[in-house]
Amino acid sequence: ELPEYKAPSARTVAIYVWEKVKDFVTKAGTTIFLASVIMWFILNFGAGGRAASAEESFGGAIGTLLSPLLCGAGLGFWQITLALAAGFFAKEIVVSSCAVIFGLCEVSPASLAAALGSIGFTTANAAAAVVFILLYPPCVSCCAAIFSETSSAKLTFGVCALSLAIAYGAAALTHALFSLFA
């Protein structure tokens, strides 16, 4: 025998939704803030102290070191590589990381497109980036949740590696198809 079901009151739903939104904003906000502080630091300092430009900073060195790994997917720009690496903390910060890397004061689709176009970023690269971002490993919090549920570092690493491999392959295919038709 099933219990009698009743529609929840608007007040109960509002309280529940408020609590969930507050929890998400607190957790996401903390992660985004910490990642932004780290991004600011690595883009403003290098081995010799304060960097003259982002390219001479720790961030530029990290992006330059990692960018050859993403060339096959059409994402071999140090700026994009660094933004994608930052996105591992929270995917929401990929666009803001690009804005910080390019020194944009006001972020709009036109200003971001102009900044990306200045380094040779084409429609094919943009399509590959979108596919890669959608498919590459979830944020650190999700990886921690996978580890807490499975209690296996090997399985957690395997899930993240498989996700990265799928993202890379799909981005490479997307870039090739867009390059073929553009």
C-alpha positions as CSV (number, residue, x, y, z in Angstrom):
1,E,0.0,0.0,0.0
2,L,1.4,3.4,-1.1
3,P,1.2,6.5,1.1
4,E,-1.0,9.3,0.1
5,Y,1.0,11.7,-2.1
6,K,0.6,15.5,-1.7
7,A,1.9,18.4,-3.7
8,P,4.6,20.3,-1.9
9,S,3.8,23.8,-0.8
10,A,5.5,26.7,-2.6
11,R,7.3,27.7,0.6
12,T,8.8,24.2,1.0
13,V,10.0,24.2,-2.6
14,A,11.4,27.7,-2.3
15,I,13.4,26.8,0.8
16,Y,14.7,23.6,-0.8
17,V,15.7,25.4,-4.0
18,W,17.4,28.2,-2.0
19,E,19.5,25.8,0.0
20,K,20.6,23.9,-3.1
21,V,21.5,27.1,-5.0
22,K,23.3,28.6,-1.9
23,D,25.4,25.4,-1.6
24,F,26.3,25.3,-5.3
25,V,27.2,29.0,-5.4
26,T,29.3,28.6,-2.2
27,K,31.2,25.6,-3.5
28,A,31.6,26.8,-7.1
29,G,32.4,30.3,-6.0
30,T,35.2,29.1,-3.7
31,T,36.7,26.9,-6.5
32,I,36.4,29.7,-9.1
33,F,37.9,32.3,-6.7
34,L,40.9,30.0,-5.8
35,A,41.5,29.1,-9.5
36,S,41.3,32.8,-10.5
37,V,43.9,33.7,-7.8
38,I,46.2,30.9,-9.0
39,M,45.7,32.0,-12.6
40,W,46.5,35.6,-11.8
41,F,49.7,34.6,-10.0
42,I,51.0,32.3,-12.7
43,L,50.2,34.9,-15.4
44,N,52.0,37.7,-13.6
45,F,55.1,36.1,-12.2
46,G,57.9,34.1,-13.8
47,A,61.3,32.7,-12.8
48,G,62.7,36.3,-12.6
49,G,59.9,37.8,-10.5
50,R,57.2,40.0,-12.0
51,A,56.7,39.0,-15.7
52,A,56.7,41.7,-18.4
53,S,54.0,39.8,-20.3
54,A,51.8,36.7,-19.9
55,E,54.0,34.8,-22.4
56,E,57.1,35.2,-20.1
57,S,55.2,34.1,-17.0
58,F,54.9,30.7,-15.3
59,G,51.5,30.4,-17.1
60,G,53.1,31.0,-20.5
61,A,55.8,28.4,-19.7
62,I,53.1,25.9,-18.6
63,G,51.0,26.6,-21.7
64,T,53.9,26.4,-24.0
65,L,55.1,23.1,-22.5
66,L,51.6,21.5,-22.8
67,S,50.4,23.0,-26.1
68,P,52.2,20.4,-28.3
69,L,50.0,17.7,-26.7
70,L,46.9,19.4,-28.0
71,C,48.1,20.3,-31.5
72,G,46.4,17.2,-33.1
73,A,43.1,18.4,-31.8
74,G,43.5,21.9,-33.2
75,L,44.1,23.4,-29.8
76,G,47.9,23.9,-29.9
77,F,47.9,27.5,-28.7
78,W,49.5,28.1,-25.3
79,Q,46.7,30.4,-24.3
80,I,44.0,27.9,-25.0
81,T,46.0,25.1,-23.4
82,L,46.4,27.1,-20.2
83,A,42.7,28.0,-20.1
84,L,41.8,24.3,-20.6
85,A,44.2,23.3,-17.8
86,A,42.5,25.9,-15.5
87,G,39.1,24.5,-16.6
88,F,40.1,21.3,-14.8
89,F,39.4,23.1,-11.5
90,A,36.0,24.2,-12.8
91,K,34.9,24.1,-16.4
92,E,33.1,27.4,-15.8
93,I,36.4,29.3,-15.7
94,V,37.7,28.4,-19.2
95,V,36.2,31.6,-20.8
96,S,37.2,33.8,-17.9
97,S,40.7,32.3,-18.0
98,C,40.9,33.2,-21.7
99,A,39.8,36.8,-20.9
100,V,42.5,37.1,-18.2
101,I,45.2,35.6,-20.5
102,F,44.3,38.0,-23.3
103,G,44.0,40.9,-20.9
104,L,40.4,41.7,-21.8
105,C,38.8,44.3,-19.5
106,E,35.3,43.7,-20.9
107,V,34.4,40.2,-22.0
108,S,31.9,40.1,-24.9
109,P,31.6,37.5,-27.7
110,A,33.1,40.1,-30.1
111,S,36.1,41.0,-28.0
112,L,36.9,37.4,-27.2
113,A,36.5,36.4,-30.9
114,A,38.9,39.3,-31.9
115,A,41.5,38.2,-29.2
116,L,41.3,34.6,-30.3
117,G,41.5,35.6,-34.0
118,S,44.6,37.6,-33.3
119,I,46.5,34.3,-32.6
120,G,45.1,32.5,-35.6
121,F,42.2,30.7,-33.8
122,T,39.6,29.8,-36.5
123,T,36.1,28.5,-36.6
124,A,37.5,24.9,-36.8
125,N,39.6,25.6,-33.7
126,A,36.6,27.0,-31.9
127,A,34.4,24.0,-32.8
128,A,37.2,21.6,-31.6
129,A,37.5,23.6,-28.3
130,V,33.8,23.4,-27.6
131,V,33.8,19.6,-28.2
132,F,36.9,19.2,-26.1
133,I,35.5,21.2,-23.2
134,L,32.2,19.3,-23.2
135,L,34.0,15.9,-23.1
136,Y,37.3,16.3,-21.3
137,P,37.5,15.1,-17.7
138,P,35.1,16.6,-15.2
139,C,36.4,19.0,-12.6
140,V,38.6,18.1,-9.7
141,S,35.5,17.9,-7.5
142,C,33.9,15.2,-9.8
143,C,37.1,13.3,-9.8
144,A,37.2,13.4,-6.0
145,A,33.6,12.1,-6.0
146,I,34.5,9.3,-8.3
147,F,37.4,8.4,-6.0
148,S,35.2,8.6,-2.9
149,E,32.6,6.3,-4.5
150,T,35.0,3.7,-5.9
151,S,37.9,3.9,-3.4
152,S,40.2,3.2,-6.3
153,A,42.8,5.6,-7.5
154,K,43.4,3.3,-10.5
155,L,39.7,3.4,-11.5
156,T,39.5,7.2,-11.0
157,F,42.6,7.8,-13.1
158,G,41.2,5.4,-15.7
159,V,37.9,7.2,-16.0
160,C,39.6,10.6,-16.3
161,A,42.1,9.2,-18.8
162,L,39.3,7.6,-20.9
163,S,37.3,10.9,-20.8
164,L,40.4,12.8,-21.9
165,A,41.1,10.4,-24.8
166,I,37.5,10.6,-26.0
167,A,37.6,14.4,-25.8
168,Y,40.9,14.5,-27.7
169,G,39.6,12.1,-30.4
170,A,36.3,13.9,-30.8
171,A,38.0,17.4,-30.9
172,A,40.5,16.1,-33.5
173,L,37.7,14.7,-35.7
174,T,35.7,18.0,-35.3
175,H,38.7,20.1,-36.2
176,A,39.4,17.9,-39.3
177,L,35.8,18.0,-40.5
178,F,35.5,21.8,-40.0
179,S,38.8,22.3,-41.7
180,L,37.7,20.2,-44.6
181,F,34.5,22.2,-45.2
182,A,35.8,25.7,-44.3
